[in-house]
Amino acid sequence: MQRRGFLALGGPGLAWAARGGRRPADLCGCALAPQPAGSNAFEGLRSGVAISGLKVFGVSLTRDSDRPYVFVKIETDQGVAGWGEGTLEGKAGAVMACVNDFRDFLIGADPMQVEHLWQSMYVQSFYRAGPVMGSAISGIDQALWDIRGKVLGMPVYKLLGGPIDARGVRGYYHTNASTRDELAKLRETAIEQGVSCFKAGIPGYYEWIETNAKIGRAVASLEVMREGLGPDIDIAIDFHAKTSPSVAQILVKEVEPLNLLFIEEPCPPENVAAMAKIARHSTTPIATGERLVASYGCRELIEMGAIDILQTDINHVGGITGLWKAASLAGISGVSMAPHACEGPIGGLATLHVDAALPNFLVQEICGQVRPSAQDKIWEEWFGFPAMRMVDGRFPLRDRPGLGFDLSEASLAKYPFGGTRPMARAFHEDGSVAEW
């Protein structure tokens, strides 16, 4: 064994090597001996609460759902439990397995040391987090913050320094109205409910270079939407990365007269240079971020001036800790926050706590309609209140400790995990894969 590798073992490892033993994990000379959760350096700083259990639940509202919820429950030796969500579309089983992989990072640790545990999961996994690990960390982190708030007797938004606006968190619903009559009725309902913002998409799928006719149809559909909803309701349009940079550059110029709140994902977010090029051609704010993990994944987009609005998702970016850090990074550069939330209710409720304390917050998404759906009724059954439903255009803030809700395992058992299902797949006429 080389001297460097021998010394790297340290402590108990020296004794092991002196006896001639070689651990299989140490053959590369880089592995360290396993350590218990937490650190002995914190021995005199512990809160007196310790994590005693970790559970993960797959919850399918329908058997064929492509986004069964992934809920995380962390239990403590003091009887306080926290809930979080790590739902990842099309990869539920992988996230559930990853949550369980973090068991050794958590059992016996102090749940109040949220930042330390986040760093441990992210850094000491060695390979940097993608969407599966990011979603697992997200669910765990939300549950830790829930425990923290409950132990301290405060809502999480107060722990973060909020609320900035006592009226609640401004939000928007999605709309699938397309005709003038449908849009006129939606506008009437919105005015009645105090809803001031909607989001919609562009129709169809787009080749890398598109025909003038198809671009014209897309612009016309957005013109109808602006006409139907009127000038006083904000409209955001999600391109959903369906357009190539060349097509997006044309569209963002064509729709400038519509005074949109923002255009979302005009191209895939990993193509930072292209996103920046599109932004330079547009006076409409450019938004992206729902597919990004940790603040590190947002840095280049922000530094290059590629976006005006960041949309990181609390269920993927790293939980409350990850969303807060991404928002802080964005705020330094004058970038606003409009977090994505199109999964389950726990992540949605957790997001509101962060929103309520952000100085650069703009608006909160929820993938629901202005009229309550069957999903909304199930959520209300679980929590005892209409979760993620707006009142006068805002999501109310509950003045209860932690994330502000109780949830029973029995209520989830009515909707057993139906397994991982693939997300929708779209193809062009020639059979090639289309962004959707």
Phi and psi in degrees as a GROMACS rama.xvg file:
@    title "Ramachandran Plot"
@    xaxis  label "Phi"
@    yaxis  label "Psi"
@TYPE xy
-67.6531  153.121  GLN-2
-58.5143  -43.0864  ARG-3
-61.2436  -44.7105  ARG-4
-64.9233  -36.7482  GLY-5
-64.9097  -46.4033  PHE-6
-68.397  -29.5697  LEU-7
-65.176  -24.8378  ALA-8
-62.8389  -46.6631  LEU-9
60.6817  165.273  GLY-10
39.5327  -122.899  GLY-11
-58.0137  -28.569  PRO-12
-64.0125  -33.9558  GLY-13
-62.4776  -44.0381  LEU-14
-63.8802  -40.5116  ALA-15
-60.1201  -47.0276  TRP-16
-66.8375  -36.142  ALA-17
-63.1762  -28.1298  ALA-18
-85.9448  1.75005  ARG-19
87.8775  5.73879  GLY-20
-81.1179  149.562  GLY-21
-134.424  116.701  ARG-22
-73.8527  138.565  ARG-23
-54.331  -36.7086  PRO-24
-70.8094  -15.5104  ALA-25
-98.2532  3.82979  ASP-26
-61.3278  -26.8901  LEU-27
-83.6511  -9.05118  CYS-28
79.7687  9.79419  GLY-29
-119.583  -13.601  CYS-30
-81.7304  142.463  ALA-31
-103.357  161.583  LEU-32
-65.4579  143.033  ALA-33
-59.0684  145.603  PRO-34
-123.922  153.008  GLN-35
-68.657  163.669  PRO-36
-60.208  142.941  ALA-37
83.3564  -160.046  GLY-38
-146.153  140.893  SER-39
-63.3395  -19.9272  ASN-40
-63.919  -21.1581  ALA-41
-94.9366  8.56964  PHE-42
-53.4878  -41.2085  GLU-43
-84.6335  0.308324  GLY-44
-113.416  3.33051  LEU-45
-65.9369  149.538  ARG-46
-80.7705  -14.5444  SER-47
92.6727  1.64638  GLY-48
-112.193  137.428  VAL-49
-132.8  145.078  ALA-50
-72.7064  126.175  ILE-51
-114.635  -16.6799  SER-52
-155.5  152.111  GLY-53
-137.1  124.34  LEU-54
-128.068  147.348  LYS-55
-132.758  136.085  VAL-56
-122.752  129.159  PHE-57
-93.7102  128.334  GLY-58
-129.027  116.02  VAL-59
-110.984  113.741  SER-60
-68.5059  -31.3385  LEU-61
-132.95  152.776  THR-62
-65.9724  -25.7165  ARG-63
-104.842  17.0493  ASP-64
-64.5751  136.242  SER-65
-86.6721  -2.65906  ASP-66
-137.582  60.1385  ARG-67
-57.9238  140.618  PRO-68
-68.2326  143.238  TYR-69
-114.944  106.058  VAL-70
-105.309  140.164  PHE-71
-116.12  133.857  VAL-72
-122.38  125.222  LYS-73
-111.161  127.09  ILE-74
-106.096  153.198  GLU-75
-126.318  164.484  THR-76
-73.411  -5.42911  ASP-77
-102.815  8.76818  GLN-78
82.5202  1.93445  GLY-79
-91.4929  129.197  VAL-80
-120.88  149.065  ALA-81
-124.25  148.922  GLY-82
-117.786  145.37  TRP-83
-146.946  175.868  GLY-84
-137.197  136.771  GLU-85
-131.28  34.7986  GLY-86
-58.3344  128.946  THR-87
-132.277  115.961  LEU-88
-56.0673  128.293  GLU-89
77.399  -1.16275  GLY-90
-140.072  34.8611  LYS-91
-59.4105  -47.2682  ALA-92
-61.8662  -37.6871  GLY-93
-65.8677  -40.7863  ALA-94
-66.9245  -41.5356  VAL-95
-60.1093  -41.8699  MET-96
-64.6043  -39.0403  ALA-97
-67.6251  -38.6298  CYS-98
-57.1393  -46.4886  VAL-99
-65.3988  -29.0412  ASN-100
-63.189  -24.8612  ASP-101
-86.8372  5.41706  PHE-102
-54.3902  -44.9787  ARG-103
-68.3414  -19.2729  ASP-104
-77.9112  -17.6444  PHE-105
-115.806  -44.8773  LEU-106
-59.8493  125.505  ILE-107
91.6893  -12.1614  GLY-108
-81.2078  162.783  ALA-109
-83.6531  116.13  ASP-110
-68.5405  -14.5486  PRO-111
-74.9351  -16.8288  MET-112
-89.2623  63.6759  GLN-113
-61.8615  -47.9339  VAL-114
-63.0699  -42.4139  GLU-115
-62.006  -42.9908  HIS-116
-69.1042  -36.2295  LEU-117
-61.1378  -48.1767  TRP-118
-60.6194  -41.1344  GLN-119
-61.9401  -47.0946  SER-120
-65.2158  -42.7674  MET-121
-74.6287  -49.2196  TYR-122
-78.6436  -44.5531  VAL-123
-82.934  3.2693  GLN-124
-81.8058  -7.44152  SER-125
70.7817  -63.6832  PHE-126
-75.1431  133.656  TYR-127
-70.33  148.206  ARG-128
-67.9124  133.43  ALA-129
-102.305  -162.627  GLY-130
-64.2638  -32.1505  PRO-131
-70.0586  -53.5224  VAL-132
-65.8476  -38.5701  MET-133
-60.089  -39.6601  GLY-134
-70.5968  -37.9112  SER-135
-63.1257  -46.7181  ALA-136
-61.2035  -38.425  ILE-137
-59.5086  -48.1075  SER-138
-62.8433  -41.8023  GLY-139
-65.6873  -44.8708  ILE-140
-62.639  -43.2096  ASP-141
-59.5523  -42.1033  GLN-142
-64.362  -37.1609  ALA-143
-65.188  -42.0107  LEU-144
-65.7448  -36.5099  TRP-145
-59.9793  -45.8682  ASP-146
-62.1863  -44.9437  ILE-147
-57.6429  -46.407  ARG-148
-64.6156  -39.9002  GLY-149
-66.7264  -41.1657  LYS-150
-64.5377  -39.2768  VAL-151
-87.6166  -6.5082  LEU-152
72.3114  30.7397  GLY-153
-136.309  146.839  MET-154
-63.0083  149.185  PRO-155
-60.2384  -36.6615  VAL-156
-63.2501  -27.8665  TYR-157
-75.8154  -34.6464  LYS-158
-61.8286  -31.486  LEU-159
-85.2944  -4.54961  LEU-160
103.18  7.27071  GLY-161
-96.3041  -174.598  GLY-162
-87.4487  149.307  PRO-163
-78.7773  -36.1509  ILE-164
-126.496  111.915  ASP-165
-66.496  -15.8288  ALA-166
-71.9098  -15.5134  ARG-167
114.885  -164.222  GLY-168
-108.727  121.108  VAL-169
-65.787  138.142  ARG-170
-139.547  178.86  GLY-171
-140.246  153.106  TYR-172
-102.28  166.709  TYR-173
-90.3318  155.265  HIS-174
-130.228  138.375  THR-175
-112.992  12.9379  ASN-176
-69.0965  139.72  ALA-177
-134.442  -31.9365  SER-178
-84.3686  163.423  THR-179
-61.6822  -38.7337  ARG-180
-65.8308  -45.2717  ASP-181
-61.1658  -42.1146  GLU-182
-68.1591  -36.6395  LEU-183
-64.479  -41.1674  ALA-184
-66.3693  -39.4309  LYS-185
-64.0824  -41.519  LEU-186
-60.7841  -42.2445  ARG-187
-61.9819  -44.7806  GLU-188
-64.2774  -40.7919  THR-189
-61.5748  -43.3373  ALA-190
-63.3952  -40.4712  ILE-191
-61.5061  -39.0392  GLU-192
-93.6203  -2.66938  GLN-193
76.2979  15.4408  GLY-194
-77.0085  127.897  VAL-195
-115.411  6.54841  SER-196
-154.931  142.235  CYS-197
-136.135  159.547  PHE-198
-126.209  143.157  LYS-199
-140.471  177.158  ALA-200
-117.49  178.422  GLY-201
-97.3256  145.813  ILE-202
-75.9756  148.669  PRO-203
78.9908  -174.361  GLY-204
-123.423  155.01  TYR-205
-129.253  131.695  TYR-206
-72.7753  169.439  GLU-207
-63.1254  -35.2837  TRP-208
-124.047  123.32  ILE-209
-110.627  162.979  GLU-210
-76.7641  155.026  THR-211
-62.5814  -34.1763  ASN-212
-63.9387  -45.1852  ALA-213
-68.2449  -40.569  LYS-214
-62.4905  -40.1038  ILE-215
-62.3299  -39.2418  GLY-216
-66.3359  -38.957  ARG-217
-63.273  -45.1953  ALA-218
-64.0246  -42.234  VAL-219
-61.5459  -39.076  ALA-220
-65.3892  -35.5565  SER-221
-74.2323  -32.3143  LEU-222
-64.5677  -40.2455  GLU-223
-63.2646  -39.4409  VAL-224
-64.4418  -44.6949  MET-225
-62.9812  -41.5808  ARG-226
-63.5217  -42.2704  GLU-227
-70.8541  -39.276  GLY-228
-86.2171  -17.8346  LEU-229
86.306  172.277  GLY-230
-79.1204  -14.3812  PRO-231
-95.1948  -7.34538  ASP-232
-102.367  127.044  ILE-233
-71.0914  141.138  ASP-234
-126.61  127.016  ILE-235
-110.112  141.982  ALA-236
-121.684  124.306  ILE-237
-96.7631  112.466  ASP-238
-76.3636  -18.4268  PHE-239
55.14  31.4423  HIS-240
59.6167  20.5993  ALA-241
-75.7447  -17.4105  LYS-242
-104.37  141.21  THR-243
-73.0821  163.598  SER-244
-55.1894  -37.8091  PRO-245
-67.4026  -41.4311  SER-246
-70.431  -41.1963  VAL-247
-61.2889  -39.8902  ALA-248
-59.7932  -36.6795  GLN-249
-69.7737  -46.7229  ILE-250
-64.3835  -42.0217  LEU-251
-64.3324  -30.4045  VAL-252
-73.5811  -41.0124  LYS-253
-65.1518  -33.3011  GLU-254
-95.6001  2.88395  VAL-255
-54.089  -39.023  GLU-256
-64.2446  -12.9843  PRO-257
-82.3998  -8.21847  LEU-258
51.6501  55.1411  ASN-259
-71.7248  151.48  LEU-260
-65.4545  -43.9314  LEU-261
-166.09  162.636  PHE-262
-111.501  127.589  ILE-263
-104.249  136.705  GLU-264
45.6207  62.2967  GLU-265
-67.6601  -14.5465  PRO-266
-156.163  167.959  CYS-267
-55.1141  135.648  PRO-268
-66.8165  -19.2985  PRO-269
-73.3554  -14.5662  GLU-270
-92.0856  74.7102  ASN-271
-64.7324  -42.4698  VAL-272
-61.7106  -41.1267  ALA-273
-66.4768  -39.6996  ALA-274
-61.0864  -41.8011  MET-275
-64.9108  -37.27  ALA-276
-64.8183  -42.2037  LYS-277
-63.0219  -43.813  ILE-278
-59.2262  -35.2516  ALA-279
-68.2055  -20.4558  ARG-280
-93.6736  -0.327258  HIS-281
-123.958  137.756  SER-282
-94.1578  -10.6578  THR-283
-79.7227  132.566  THR-284
-56.2192  140.616  PRO-285
-104.783  133.749  ILE-286
-126.521  148.269  ALA-287
-167.867  172.324  THR-288
136.157  -8.252  GLY-289
-64.3477  -21.9802  GLU-290
-96.7112  5.62508  ARG-291
-91.1238  149.522  LEU-292
-120.059  126.737  VAL-293
64.3528  162.021  ALA-294
-62.3004  -27.1683  SER-295
-61.2805  -34.1021  TYR-296
-72.9839  -13.843  GLY-297
-98.5727  -15.6302  CYS-298
-57.2617  -49.757  ARG-299
-65.6381  -41.355  GLU-300
-58.6557  -41.3612  LEU-301
-72.5457  -45.7289  ILE-302
-64.0263  -33.5623  GLU-303
-85.1987  0.766264  MET-304
66.3475  30.5342  GLY-305
-81.7898  -17.4648  ALA-306
-136.293  156.647  ILE-307
-106.741  -23.3993  ASP-308
-136.924  131.579  ILE-309
-104.596  135.617  LEU-310
-122.989  36.1347  GLN-311
-57.3412  149.384  THR-312
-106.228  127.421  ASP-313
-61.7115  -22.2589  ILE-314
-84.6002  -6.42536  ASN-315
-126.749  -33.1185  HIS-316
-75.0204  -13.5933  VAL-317
123.523  26.8532  GLY-318
75.553  -157.814  GLY-319
-62.4997  -43.1112  ILE-320
-60.186  -46.8126  THR-321
-66.4325  -41.5231  GLY-322
-66.8266  -40.472  LEU-323
-62.6976  -42.5731  TRP-324
-68.3781  -41.7655  LYS-325
-62.0969  -41.0092  ALA-326
-66.5151  -37.4049  ALA-327
-65.436  -42.4343  SER-328
-62.3112  -42.0048  LEU-329
-65.0783  -42.792  ALA-330
-60.791  -34.9343  GLY-331
-59.2378  -32.6707  ILE-332
-101.672  11.6487  SER-333
75.6271  23.7771  GLY-334
-96.7728  133.401  VAL-335
-86.2667  165.327  SER-336
-115.328  130.294  MET-337
-137.509  74.2483  ALA-338
-56.8746  142.411  PRO-339
-78.0277  144.042  HIS-340
-158.208  88.0457  ALA-341
-125.606  32.2449  CYS-342
-117.594  -120.807  GLU-343
-97.9823  -178.355  GLY-344
-78.1987  -26.9643  PRO-345
-67.235  -47.103  ILE-346
-62.1168  -37.8341  GLY-347
-62.2301  -47.2364  GLY-348
-64.3901  -39.9803  LEU-349
-63.1884  -37.241  ALA-350
-61.45  -38.3869  THR-351
-59.162  -34.5089  LEU-352
-64.4281  -39.2588  HIS-353
-71.275  -46.484  VAL-354
-51.2744  -43.8427  ASP-355
-64.5325  -16.1353  ALA-356
-113.607  4.40313  ALA-357
-92.2891  125.521  LEU-358
-70.6212  -22.4331  PRO-359
-105.653  24.2615  ASN-360
-75.2971  139.593  PHE-361
-110.554  -62.9806  LEU-362
-162.207  151.159  VAL-363
-109.622  130.7  GLN-364
-83.24  148.269  GLU-365
-143.236  131.915  ILE-366
-81.9867  59.2314  CYS-367
-129.403  171.909  GLY-368
-103.159  166.87  GLN-369
-64.9042  -27.7822  VAL-370
-94.4102  130.339  ARG-371
-57.5996  143.893  PRO-372
-108.706  179.106  SER-373
-59.9678  -35.8716  ALA-374
-60.7105  -43.5372  GLN-375
-60.0711  -37.9704  ASP-376
-66.8033  -38.1697  LYS-377
-65.5784  -43.617  ILE-378
-60.3441  -40.8609  TRP-379
-66.1345  -35.4458  GLU-380
-62.8596  -40.9337  GLU-381
-67.5568  -45.2521  TRP-382
-100.502  -17.5062  PHE-383
84.4479  6.82892  GLY-384
-151.545  160.471  PHE-385
-74.9586  87.1006  PRO-386
-64.4655  136.414  ALA-387
57.3557  37.9061  MET-388
-115.966  134.163  ARG-389
-85.3822  152.448  MET-390
-123.515  120.075  VAL-391
53.2522  41.151  ASP-392
78.8201  10.0525  GLY-393
-136.946  147.865  ARG-394
-83.1171  121.321  PHE-395
-66.517  152.522  PRO-396
-104.298  124.855  LEU-397
-87.5681  134.48  ARG-398
-92.7583  60.8908  ASP-399
-126.103  153.105  ARG-400
-60.8968  155.151  PRO-401
67.0987  -137.826  GLY-402
-84.1821  -3.06205  LEU-403
90.1505  21.095  GLY-404
-148.147  162.838  PHE-405
-115.336  147.056  ASP-406
-145.973  132.657  LEU-407
-103.193  145.161  SER-408
-63.0841  -33.6426  GLU-409
-62.6326  -36.6777  ALA-410
-66.2004  -30.5817  SER-411
-76.3413  -26.2953  LEU-412
-63.7172  -18.4943  ALA-413
-69.6375  -14.8909  LYS-414
-127.92  71.2442  TYR-415
-63.2657  154.428  PRO-416
-62.8519  123.335  PHE-417
-95.2399  7.47832  GLY-418
93.042  163.144  GLY-419
-72.0199  136.651  THR-420
-125.783  143.537  ARG-421
-69.736  152.257  PRO-422
-73.4877  169.988  MET-423
-59.7594  146.734  ALA-424
-123.58  127.816  ARG-425
-115.98  147.564  ALA-426
-136.451  149.149  PHE-427
-76.2824  172.339  HIS-428
-60.8169  -30.108  GLU-429
-85.3214  4.01066  ASP-430
92.6673  -7.79026  GLY-431
-72.29  156.058  SER-432
-71.1257  133.431  VAL-433
-110.277  142.136  ALA-434
-69.0758  147.772  GLU-435
